[in-house]
């Protein structure tokens, strides 16, 4: 059956035009099928590569600190041919930043193939810790789909993320530079010099040298002791001079002086702080110390007291002695000489603070620090001590007793009131007696008249010193700080020696006046018989203000 049909087909195709049309139709059909197949295979890939609705952020990342309010552009792209409706923008962030949108975050619709831009302001709060993280942007919208003749609204979302990072912290070395400029290498109490601290601003904005503190040992003095509130212009330099010298008592040797600089500047809308420290080394000594050590050929000033005592005893010993007798005293190169000298030096080191305090010079201790004053006092005390020792041991008993009596009289004169004492001198003598601000009130008969008085020394003995209180009269020109200094010592905790010093300075400046209260016939210190006083067991202030 196939054979005849095939034959008929062949026979009909012998006609040339008809055969040509059939071939063309067949080729066209194949090309159309191939194109359709290619389109169907490629369409899912294209759709998969491009989201119908997407978000784009410019810039994609934010770096803290933010110097000023920074704008961010958030663009929504509708790639579909259909409009989208009920568009709403929201966000979430764990970073410590402020996000402000000054336009509506809700849109009714966005046309197909359309775009919309939100301009968003990002800034940092004025306080709080800087914290990195991210901003999660979210856009909610609705699309419509029709199926089986029914149109439905389908909610969808589009997401995007913007990173929030922290910039590398700025070091104080990038902000400022502090250095010390000086040729000063050694100082003493009498000889000092200047140290210049140079601060440089490396920024293009002003910075403030909030505080420059001089940290130093207590035996080094600085004028001024610090500097504050210095504004350094952009790329500017300031120089702060400090005059450095030794205190009255020092510990000789090399010492470090530290200059601690505290800066403030503004960066990223916030106030920043930073500090740096620079140092300078100086050698501190006592004027004349090296000369004394070299001339006397002693290893240290600590052995000076014993050395001086032994030399003084040697000079006194050799007076009136024969040559043979003089040789009996140990030489400065003998071990016996230094055994006694070192022992005496140790005793002097222990006694020196007590002697200076008792003599009214203030407690001084050359083991913790000394100056030219201590060298002079040690020199004098050592020689006097040697003379006293020689006098007591080798001199006559009467001469030793007389010297001691004179010494006691001098000490008593420093402590015992007299009728010629002025009020300020009386305060000093009360301090040397270790008497307090409150004195015992007694009643005494003077020329048959009984009146009140204050005991000016501890009771005991046949006679005792009494006197009226001291009046303190202020001048109208007296500064308030002087009044505060005086009032700080008016009380049981006050120091009468320091009070006397302050009042003396005030009198010399004409800012105050002191006098004894005139109470009957008692207008100055007087010595009376102990039998003429009646003790009341009450106390009164030795000085009062008017």
Buried (B, 14 or more C-beta within 10 A) or exposed (E): EEEEEEEEEEEEEEEEEEEEEEEEEEEEEEEEEEEEEEEEEEEEEEEEEEEBBBBEBEEEEBBBBBEEEBEBEBBBBBBBEEBBBEBBBEBEBEBBBEBEBEEEEEBEBBEEEBEBEBEBEBBBEEEEEBEBBBBBBBBBBBBEEEEEEEEEEEEEEBEBEBBBEEEEEBEBEEBBBBEBEBEBEEBBBEEBBEBEBBBBBBBEEEBBBBBBBBEBBEBBBBEEEBBEEBEBEEEEEBEBEBBBBBBBBBBBEEBEBEBBBBBBBBBBBBEBEBBBEBEBEBEBBBBEBEEBBEEBEBEEBBBBBBBBBBBBBBBBBBEEEEEEEEEEBBEBEEEEBBEBBBEBBBBBBEBBBEBBEBBBEEEBBBEEBBBBBBBEBBBEBBBBBBBBBBBBEEBEEEEBEEBEEEEEEEBEEBBBBBEEBBBBBBBBBBBBBEBBBBBBBBEBEBEEEEEBBBBBBEEEEEEBBBBBBBBBEBEEEBEEEBBEBBEBBBEEEBBBBBBBBBBBEBBEEEBBBBBBBEBEEBEBBBBBEEEBBEEEEEBBBBBEEE
